[in-house]
Amino acid sequence: MSGATEQNIIRFINTHNLVQKGDNLLIALSGGADSVFALQFFYKYKLKFGIELFAFHINHSLRGKESDGDELFCKSICKNLNIQFNSKKVDVKEFAKENKESIEEAARNIRYKELQKYAKKIGATKIVTAHNLNDNTETVLLNLFRGTGLRGASGIPITRDNIIRPFISTSKNDIINYLNFNNIQFRIDSSNLESDFNRNFLRNEIIPKIKEKINNAIDLNLLKFSEIAKESNRIISNLAVDISEKYISKTESGIAISNKIITENSEDVFATSVRYSIEKNFDITPTFSDIFQIKNLFNLQVGSKINLGEKLSAIREREFLLLFIQKEIKQNDILFTLNLNDEIEIDGKLLSAIEVDEVPKIFSKEKNIEYISGDKLTFPLTIRKWKSGDKFQPIGLNGTKSISDFLTEIKVDSVSKKNQLLLINNGNVVWVINKRIDQSVKINNTTKRIIRLWVK
């Protein structure tokens, strides 16, 4: 039994080219059956695949001592196997509350963010998550119940960027039998036995009844169905690319859908192209209702706004619709202070002010990099959102202009305009960040100190 399970997984890995010699694999280790199985499997075949192993555990702080016990258990396993281990404790409930997310959503977002951060730190080439055949069944059904399109029906992807899922065709039952047969211990998450969450309700209540009353082979059949859906989705996506590139563009805040997509194309093309662009740019699978509401927004007056699923919103601009994630910087006045030769993170982006010897003869024309005179600057500088009454003198312009008028003239969309940040020195605007510097900090022949401003 265990040998057959292993060989099936090896074939699956080879078929989909998931692991290459020299890979450093980071195992997402929860302590549960699936992740322990993943760790033990790759430990056993470490030499065969020519890989190095690392493990990372997230303590979600959701089950008190039980969560701490999971962390200690994972640390102990890795110590016994001589596998480099690290863990991080986070308060998922507090994170979910602050970000207005469900516990499930918050836990998933934190998990992937921390996994990517640690993978980068240790130089891991792949992240292994232990999703199995049953997980795919649950995902497909949940997405179908939500009314998603082909992407949702495609289930859990085998790969996504640097994330691989080598056990997606292996059943939970085979995993448990393997662990029991080899006397390998694992932790049981007591919250999985409750049916409070949608996924748990499906797992504990609905799917067992489907297997009993309709088809016991639902897991394998839905895996085949999801593969067909993936193939169909790829074909349709290729058709949608051309339309999307013509009518839908990426903006600072999200994506802009031109009015012409309605007047120059059929409804089917609209739905397919918009769905494709949302999935590509936001990693969100919109429902039928979402697409219908987006289309209807073209008939509403400029400034009309709708809130869709998964924090996605849309607003009617004059010549386009703007789709964006509902995420605004909360502070209204002073947000951050920026010291010389230092960097700070704002809304997922790094901003730095570094003193340099000279301005390069050739440098990017992108507005995320500016070279300014630091002769009259007093550090630390202040960063805040613009407010009514703010003015500056755009470089190359005689006279001042209000920030509001400037942003309108360069056609900044309403969401980006609302959240525009300014770099302030002694109460004066130095930089409309990523847009234009002030005339007062223009470099000239008498400049003694050159500062490079950079957002990345």
N, C-alpha and C positions, 0 to 999 in steps of 0.2 A: 504493500500500500504506500509506504513512505517513499520507496524508491521510484514508483510510478509517478507520484506527485512531483518529485524532484525533476525527473526527466521531462515531464510535460512543461515545467517552468523553464528549464534550460532550452527546450525547443522554442518556446514562446519568445524568450530573450533573444535567441539567435535569429528567429524569423523577423523580428522587428528591430534588430540591430540596436538593442537598448544599452548594451555594455561593450566597451572596447578595452583592449589591453592598455594598462596605464591609467585607467580611470580612478579617481578618488571618490568613493561613494559615501555620501552622508545619509545615514539612516534616520528617518523621523521616528524616534522610539518613544512610544507612549507607555509601554509596559504591558499592553494588552496582547491578546493572542496573535493578531495579525502582524504587529510590528516586531514582536519577539521572534516570530517565524521568519520574518524578513532578515533580521539580524543573524539568526542561526544559519539560514540558508546561505547567505553570502559569506559568512565566516567559513562554512564548510567548503565552499567552492571558490574561496579567495585565490588560491593558486591557479585553479583552472582558468579563471577569468583574467588573472594577472592584475588584480586591483588592490587598493588599500581601503580600509574601512574606518569610518568615524560615526559617532552617534550623538544625537542631540535630543534633549527632552524638554518639553514645555510643561511647567507646573501651573495649571490654570487657576489654582486656588479655589476651586468650585466645591470640593468635597472634604475640606478640612484636613484631618489627619490621614484620610484615605488618599488624598492627592499627594501629601508629603511621603506617604508610604510608596506610592508609585515611583516617585523620584528616586528614593533610596534603592528600590528594587532595580531600576534601570542602571543606576550607578554600580550596583553590585554585579549585575550580569556582565557589564562591560569590563569591570575590573578582573573578573574571572577569565574573560576571553582576551584580555590585554588589548582592548579596543579603546582608543581615545574617546572620552565622554565629556560632554558639557551639558549644563541645564540652565534654565532661566525660569524664575518664578514671576508670574504676572497676575494682576487682579483683573480677571476677565469681566466680572460684573461691573466694576467701576468703569472699565474701558467701554463696555457696551452702553452704559448709562450716558457717558460723556459724548459718545459718537452716535447715540440714538440708533443702536443696532440691537438685534436679537442676540442672545447669549451664543447661539450656534454660529451666527455670522461673525460676531466679535472674536470668538475662539479661532475660527478658521482664518480670519484676516491676520490676527496676531501670529498664529502658527506659521503661516507662509512667509510673513515679513521677517520673523526671527530666524527661520530656517535659511532664507536667502542671505541674511546678514552674516550668519555664522559660516555658511558655505563660502562666502566671499573671503571671510577672515582666514579660513584654513586652506583655501585653495581647492575646495571640493569641486569636481567637474560635473557631478550629477547628484541630485537629491532623490532619494528613494522613499516613496510613500507606499504603504502596504494595503492600498485599496484592493478589495477582492471582488469576486464575481457577484456576490450578494449585494455589495455596495453599489455596483453598477445597476443592478435591478432596481434598487431603491431610488437611485438618482433618475433613471429613465421614467419611472412611474411618477415621481414627484414633479418632474418637468412636464409630463403629459397632463397631469392634473392641473398644473398652473396655466396650461394653454400655450406653451412655448412652441417654437418651430422645430425645424430639423436639427438644429444645433443642440437643443435641449434633448431631443429624442436620441441623439448620438451618444448620450451617456457620458461616462468619465473618460477623458482622453488618455490613451496609453502614454503619450508624452505631451509635455507642454513646456516649451523652452528647455530649461535644464532639469526638469522634473520627470522622472520615469516611474511607471507603475507596472512592474514585472509580474504582479500576481493578480491582474484584473480578470484573468480567465480561470483562476483557482477558487474553488468554492470554500466557504467558511467551514463547512463540514470536513473537507479534506485537510484544512489547516489545523483544526482542532484534533482530528485523528492523528495527524503527523506528530503534533506536540505530545499528545498522550502516549503514543506508541514509543516515542523516544524519551519519555519521562522528562520533558522540558516544562518548567514552571512558567506561569504567566499570571498577570493580574486581571481581575474582573472588575470592570467599572459598574458599580451598582446603579448609576443613573441610566445605563442602557436598558435596565430591566423595567424602567418606568416608561409609560407611553405619553408623557407630557409633550414631547417634541414631535413634530410631524414625521421625521424619519423613524423615530422609535415606534410611533403608532403604526406606521407601515410595517416595520420589521416584526413587531410583536403581535399585531392584531390582524392586519389585512393580508399580508403575503402568506402566512401559514394557512389561512382559509382558502386563498386562491390555489395553493398547492394541493390542499385537501379536496376541494370541490371541482376545480377546473383543470389544472395542469401542473403536475409535480415538476415538470421540466421548465418552468417559467424562467429560471435564471439563465439557462443556456439559450432558450429561445429569444429572450430579450437581448442577450449578448449578440446573437446573429442579427436581430432587428436593428440594434444600435450600430452595427457595422454597415448595414445597408443604408441607414440614415446618414452615416458619416460620408459614404461614397456619394450619395445623392446631394448632400450638402456641399461637398467639394465642387461638384459639377455646377450647381446653381450659383455658388459663390464666385466661380470664374466668370459667369455671365454677369453677376452683379458688380464685379470690379470695374468694368468699363463705364457703367452708368454712374457708379459712385465717384469715380475719378473726375467725371464731367460735372456733376451737380453737387457733390458733397465734399467739403474741405475741412481740414483740421484747423482749429483756432486756438487762441491762448486759453480759452475757457472750456472748450469741448469740440463739437463739430457744428458746422453751419450747413443747412440744407437749403439750396437755392429754390426760389419760387418756381423756377422753370422746370423743375423735376415733375411738377404737377401738370403744367400746360403742355409739355412736350413728350410725355410718356403715358403708358397705361397704368392702371391701378396696380396690376400684378408686378410691374417693374418697380413701382414706388415701394411697395411692401418689401420686396426682396432686397432692394438696394439699401433701404433704411435699416432693415434688420441686420444685414451684413455689416454696415458701417458701425452700428451700435455694438455688435459683438466684437468687432475688430478693435475699436477705440476704447471701449469701456469694459470689455470682458463681461458683459451682461447679456443674457438672452431675453429679449423683449417678448411680451405676450401678444396675442392677437389684439387684445384690448389696448395695449400700449401703442401699437402701430395705428390702430383706428383713431385714437386720440391725437396722435401726432399729425395725421393727415387732416383731421378736422380743424386743427389749430390754424391751418392756412386760411380758413374762412373767418377767423376772428380778427379783431382789430389789433393794431400794433401795440405791443406791451402786454398782451394777454399771456398768461402763464399757466401751465399745467404741471402737476406732480405725478410722475409715473412710478412704477415699481423700482425697488432697489436703489432709492435715493436719486433716481434719474429725473431731471426736470427739463422742460422745454419752454421757450419764450418766443413770442412772435416779434421779429424785427421787421423793418420795412421791406427788405428784399430777400429775407431768408428766415428760417427757423434756427434758433440756437439750442442745441441739446447739451446739457452739462450735468455734472454731479453736484448735488446740493452740499456744498462745502464752502463755507465762508469763514474768513478769519474773524474771530469773535471780538477781539479788542477793537475799540473805536478810536482810541487816541494813540498814546505811545505804545508801540509793540515791542521793539527791541532796541538795544544799543549796539553799535558796531565799533569795535576797537581797531586801531591800525594794526596791520599784519595779523589779522585774525579773521575767522569766518563764523557765521551763524547759520542755523537752519530755520527757514521760514516756509511753512506749508509744503514740506518735502523738497525744497530747493536750498542750495547753499549759496550764501552771498558773502563775498570777501572784499576787503580793501587792503591791498598790498602795495608797499612802496617799492618802486622799481627805478632802475638807473636811467632808462630811456624808453621812448615809444618805439616799438618795432617799425621798421620801414614798411613791412607788409603784415597786416593783421586782419582778422575777420571783420567784415562789415556788419555782422550780426549785432543787434542792439543789446545782447547780454554781456558784452565787454565794452568798457569805456575807459579811456585814459584822461585823467583830469589833473589840474594843478592843485597841489595840496598846500600851497603857501599860506592860504587864509583859512584853512580848515582847523577846527579844534575838536580833537577826538576825546571821547567817543562821539560818533554821529548817531542820530536818531532815525529810526524807521517807523513810519506810521502810515495808515490809510489817509488818502486825501480827504479834505472836507471843504465845504462851501467857503469861498473867500480865498482859498489858496491860489497864489499866482507865482509865475516864474518868467524868466526871459529865455525862451528857447534859443539855443546857440544858433547864430546866424540871423536872428531876427532883431530888429530895432523895436524896443518897447516890450512891455510885459503882456502876458496873456493868462487868463484864468486856466487852471488845470482842467476844469469842466469843459471849456470851449476847445482847448487843445485836444483832449481825448475824443471829443465829438468830431473835430475836423479830420483827425487821422483814422476815423471810422472804427473806433474801439467799440465792441459790442457792449450791451448794457450790463451784463454780468461782470465782465472784465473791468469795465469802467467803475463799477461800484466797489470793487476790491483792489483798485490800483494803489500801489504803495509808492511812497516818496522817501527819498533819502534827504535828511534835514541837517543843516549845520547852523547852529545858533539862531534857529527860527526861520532860516531861509532855505528854500528848495535847492538842493544841489543836483538831484537826479530824479526825474520821473522814471522810476526803475524799469529798465528794458525798453524805454521809449526815447528819451531825449535828456541831455544834460543842460544845465543852466550856463548862460554866457559867462557868468562870474568865475567859473572854474575851467574856462578854456585855456589850454596850454599855449604859451607864447614864448618869445625869445628870452624873457626875463624869469621864466619859471625855474625855481630852484628845487622843488620837490614834486615828483611825479607819482601819482597814485593810480593803480589799476583797479577798477571796479569790475567784479565778475559775478554773474549769476549762473549757476550750473546745476 
